Amino acid sequence: MSSKKAVLAWLWVALCTLTIFLVVPLARTIQKFVSARWGRPFFGYAVLAITAFMFCAVVYVLVFRLKIRSPSNYLWLTAVAALYIYFTLQLWRAPEEAVHFLEYGLLGFFLFRALSLKIRDKTIYLTAFLIGSLIGITDEILQWMMPGRYWDFRDAGLNALATGLFQVALWKGIKPKIISEKIRLKSVRRVSWLLAANVLLLGLCASNTPQRVAAYTTRFPFLSFLVREEPMYEFAQKHADPEIGVFYSRLSVDGLEKEDIERSDHWAGILRDWKEKDYALFLREHHPLLHPFVYEMRIHIFRRDRRVEEAARAKDEKSRREALFVAYKENRILEKYFGRTLRKSTYAWTSEQEAGIAASVDPAKPYRSPVSAGRFQVKEKTLWLAIAGFLGLLIGLNLALRWRRRSAIP
């Protein structure tokens, strides 16, 4: 009977996972169908309604059936529900993405139910989370392979977040009594393997640059269709300009020049069309891996213009000069590396405006633009050294725990 129960439990996990994967090629069609009939916000309202319903249902069971009287259970459940609602509202510009919370919340439930037949210590929550995260990463890889779709680390994070929040609700809100055993070494090893698999898979995704895709598709021609897909990831390049300072870009200097020469009319038209529209929405609609040139250019423009506004509001001369210095340097980057597009976009400064600001700053002072720096600044070699170090720590931890266990046995 227990064997049949286990097979059925894992069958539900498999069916849920398969459904998530099958939705990938149909997602755009479903989105258009729903949006045409009920409007795009329907997705967000559906997620909010189902979240509220599930919260009420769980509270009802805890209060009237299980007779749970501990306030902490309900506080944790409320916190988790509030986070589901918060992140759904944060995605309101693209409310269909909130469906991730329903898909991976349900997957988290099926994973817990299947794992609970074998794991009875608290590592079950982390195990379910890591399996859900692996499925979520695989979901994004399949999405990248579909024409018109692309990979996004943020979406992989949303998938993991949805699974993780559900496990928190189980762990701290429901507190199943069957999960009461002491943590075993076998459970720690299981978590370590799953954590290593997540880190390695994310590292491989980060290293799946256009250059590497071209390399392995040449060796394996049956994968040649992947060359046509948008980049999964690109490491930013550091550019040192003796006249300006340091700036970062996903494109090389030659790549920036090529885009500026060949597609300046196209990019300038997009910038003009979006000038009066929401800046954050522009960045969302123009993905940095799909449209790095215009994406980075728009951020440089925003940073330049924001500093001009800050200078106008500055209460002292020092603050005014610091703001104008940043604006001047950002404009120099725009003129030198995005110049043709800038002049056609209506965002270019007049010569008088540039001269007036230049007179208030020290043009020779070095500058480092943060645009496209941050997490994109890490080199591939550094990334893999960090991954290797992390995996080494995991191995060391498991060896230490095994040695401690053996030394404790009389």
N, C-alpha and C positions, 0 to 999 in steps of 0.2 A: 504493500500500500504506500509506504514512504517513498519507494522508487517511482511509482506512478505520480505521486504528488510532486516530486522534484521535477520530473519530466514535464508535467503540465505547467509548473511554475516557470521553468526556463523557456517553455514554448511561448508563454505570454511575453516574456522579455524579447524573444526572437521576433514575434509578430509585431510588437511595438517598434522595435528597431527597424524591421523591414518596412513598416508603414512610413516611418520617418524618412528612410532612404528613397522610397518610391515617390514621396511627395516632391523631392528635389527637382526632377525634370518637369513636374506639373505645376510648380509653385507660381510661375508667372501667369499661367492660364487661370489658375484658381484666383489669384489676386485680381486679375482683370475682370473675371466673372463677378466676383463679390463686389468689387468697387463700382462696377457698372450698375448693379442692382440696388445695393444698399449704401454705397459710399465707402471710401477707404477707411474712415474711422471705425467702421463696423468691427474690424479685427480687434481694435483696442477695447471697445466696449464689451465685446464677447469675452475677452480675457479677464477684464475687470469683473464681469458678471459671474463667470465660472469660478474665479478666485473667491468672490464673496460667498457664493453658494457652498463651495467646499469648506470654507472657514466655518460657516454656520453649521454645516453637517457634522464636522468634526467636534465642534463645541457641544452640539446636541448629544452626540454619543458619549462624550466625556462626562457631561453633567447628568444625563438621565439614565444612561445605561451602565457606565462604569463607575458612577458616583465619585468622580475625582473632585476633591475640594481644594487642592493645592493651588494658590494664586499663580505660582511660578509657571505652571503648565499653560495657563491662559495668556499670561504676559508674553511668553515665548511664541505661542501661536499667533498672537496679535502682531508681534514684531515681524515675524516671517511674512504674514499676510500683507502688512504695511510695506515691506520691502518689495514684494511682488507688485503691489500697486504703484509704488514709487518708480520702479524700473520700467513698468508699462507706460507710465506717464512720460518718462524721459524719452521713450521711443515714439512719442506721438506723431512726430513728423514722418515716421515710417512704421505705422502701427501694426502692419502685418508681421514685423519682426518679433513682436511680443508673443506671437503664437509659439515661439521657442519655449516660453515658460510653461505652456500647457503640455507640449510634446515631452519635454525633458522632466517636468514634474511627474507626469504619468510614468515615464520610463523609470524614474527614481523609485516610485512605489513598487513597480514590478521587480526591480532589482533587489530591493530590500526583502520583499516577500520570498523571492527565490533564494537569496543568500541566507536568510534566517533559518532555512532548513538545515544548514550546516554550520553557520557561524553564530555563536551565541555570546560573543563578547563585543565591546564597544567599537572594535575596528570595523564592524559591519558597516557603519555609517561612512567611514572613509573609503572602504572598499567599494561600496555602491557609488559613491561620488566619483571615484577614479575610473571605474568602468563606464559610467555615464559620460565622463569627460572624454575618454577614448572614443566612444561612439560619436560624441559631438564633434571631435576633430575629424574623424572619418567622414562624417556628414558634410563638413566644410570642404574636404578634399574632393568628394563626389560632386559637390556644387561647383568647385573650380573646373572640373572636367566637362561640365555642361556648357554648351555654347550660350553666350549672353549672360553667364553667371560668373562670379569671381569669389576667390578665397578672401576671408577677412578674419584676422585674429580676434577682433572684437566679437564677432558672431560665435566663434569657438568658445570665447569666454562667457557669452550669454548662455550657451548650452550647458557649460559646466556650472554656472551660477544657478540655473534653474534646478539642476539635479542636486546641487549642494544645499540650497535653501530647503528643499523638501526633506533632506536628511537631517537638517537642523530641527525642522518641525517634528520629525519622528523622535529624535534624540532628546530634545529638551521640552517639547510640547506634549507629545503623547507618552513617551517613556515606556516602551513595551516591556512588560515584565519578563519576557523570555530572554531578553538581553541582559544577562546578569553574571555571566561567567568571568573569571579572571582572564586578562589578555594573555594569549599564548604566543610562544615564539613563532609558531607556524603562521599565525595571523599577521605578525609583524613582517615576516618574509613575504607574505602575499601582498601586503600593502606596499612594500619596498619594490617588488617586481612591477606592480601597476604604476607606481609613481615614476619609476625608471622608464617604463614604456611611454607614459605621457610626455615626459621631458624629451626623450629621444625623438618621438614623432613630431613634436613641436619644433625641435631643432632641425629635423629633416625638411619640414615645411619652410622654415626660414631660409634654408640653404637651397631651396628649389627656385633659384633665380632663373631669369630667361636664358642666361648663358649655360647654366647647367641643364636646363630642359633641352636646349639645342644639342648639347653634347650627348645625352643619353638617348635622345630620339634618333640621332644619327646612327648609333650603335644598334638600336632596336627600332627598325622602321615601322613596326606595327603600332608604335606609340606616336607616330609623327603628327597625329591630329592634335596632340597637346601643344605643339608649337604655335598653333593658332589661338590658344587660350591666353587670356590676360595674365600678366605676371602674378605669381603667388606672393613674392616678396622681393625686395631689392634693398641692398645695404646702401646707406647714404655715403656719398663721397665727400671728403673734406677738401675744400678749395681755398688756397691761400693766395690772396691778391695783394701785391705790395702796396697798391694805392688805397685799398679799401680795408683789408683785414681778412678775416676768415669767415667763410659761409659754407653751408652744407647743401647738397642737392642729391636727389636720386639719379640725376643725370650727370654725365661728364661735362666738362666745359665745351667740348666739341658737340655733345648731344644738345646742350642748351642753345648753342649757336645754330645748329641744324634746324631745331624746332622754330627758332626765332626767324630764320630766313624763309623756311619752306611753308610755315603755317601761321605766320603772323596775322594775316587777314582773318583766318578762322578763329584763333584765340581772342583777338581783339573784339570780334563780333560777339563772342560769348560774354566777355567782360562788359561790353556796352549793354547787352541785353539784361544782365544781372545787376547792373549798377544800383538800381533802386530796390532790389530785392534783399532778402535776409542773407547776411554773410554766413551764418552757421549752416543754413540750408544749401548755400553754394558749395561749401566744403563737403557737405554730405553727398550732394549730387555729383560732384566731380572727385572721384576717388583718387587718392595720391598715387596708387599703383597703376591706375588706368590713364590718368591725365596728370602726370607729375609736373609738367611745365606750367600749366595754367593754375594748378592747385598751389604750387609754391609761389608763383608770381602773385596770386591774390593775397596770400598771407604776408608777403613782403609789402604789398600796397597797404594792407590793413595796419600793419605794424608802423609803417611810415606815417600814415594819416592820423593814427591814434596819438602818436607822439607829438604831432603838430598841434592837435587839440589840447593835449596836456600842457604844452608850452604856453598856449594862450591862457590857460587857467592857472598857471604857476604863480605862487605867492612870493617867490623870491627869484633872484637872478640866477643863482646856481641851478635850481631845479629847471628853470626855463632853458638854460644852455644845455643841460644834460639831455632833456627831451629833444631839443633841436638837433643835437649831435647824432642821436639814434636815427631821427628822421632823415638827416642828411646822408648818413651812411647807407641806410636802406634804399634811399633814392639812387645812390651811386650804383648799388648792386642792380637795381632795376634798369638803369640807363645802360649799363655796360653789358649785362647778360640777357636782358629781356627788352632791349631798346626798341626794336622795330615794332613789336607788339604793343609796347607802352605808348609810343607816339600815336598809334592808331586807335587806342582804347579810350581816349578822353581822360585818362588818369595821369598823363604827363604833366610835370610842373612847367610853368613858364620860365624863361631864362631869368627874368627879374626875381621871381619867387626863389629860385635856386640860389641866385647870387646873394639875396638878402639873408637867407638862412646860413649860407657858407660864411658870411661875414661875422656871424655870431658864434662860430665853432672853430675848433682846430682841425682842419681837414686831414692833417698828417697823423693825427692820433689813431692808433690801431683800434679795430673794432671786431667783435665776434658776434655774428647774427645767430640767434637761437633757432631760426626757421629750419625745419627738417633735421634738427639736432636731436637731443634727447635719446629716446630708445632706438632711433635709427642710426645713431652715431656709432654704435658698437660694431667692431669688425667681426667678420665671420670666424676668423681664427680665435679671437677672444671669446666669442660665443661658445665655440666647441671646447675651448679650454675650461670655461666655466661649467659646461655640462659634464665634462670628464671629471672635474673636481667634485661636483655634486654626486655623481655616481660613485666616486671613490668614497665619499662620506657615507653613503648608504651601505656600501659593502662593509666599511669599517664598523658601522653601527651594528649590523647583523652579526659580524664576527665577534664583536665585544659582548653582545647579548648571549651568543652561543657559549662563549668562554665562561661568562658569569654563571650561566645555568649549569654548566658542567662542574664548575668549581663548587657550586652550592650542593651538588649531590654527594652525600657522604660515601 
